[in-house]
Amino acid sequence: MTKSNHPTKEQVRDWIKHRHAGHHPLPDIKQIRRELGWEFHKVTPNR
C-alpha cells in the first residue's frame, strides 16, 4: 500500500503559472511530481 503526499492547490496553481510563463512543453509526470514535492511512500500494514 502507498500513501501520497499531495501538494496544496496553491502550490499547483503557482507551478502551472510558472510553467506557462516559460512556454515550454510539460515534462513527464515523474518530473512534475518531483517539482511539486508530490511523493509516494510505501506503507506497511501493522501486524
Sequence and secondary structure as in RCSB ss.txt:
>XXXX:A:sequence
MTKSNHPTKEQVRDWIKHRHAGHHPLPDIKQIRRELGWEFHKVTPNR
>XXXX:A:secstr
 EEEE   HHHHHHHHHHHHHHT     HHHHHHHHT EEEE     
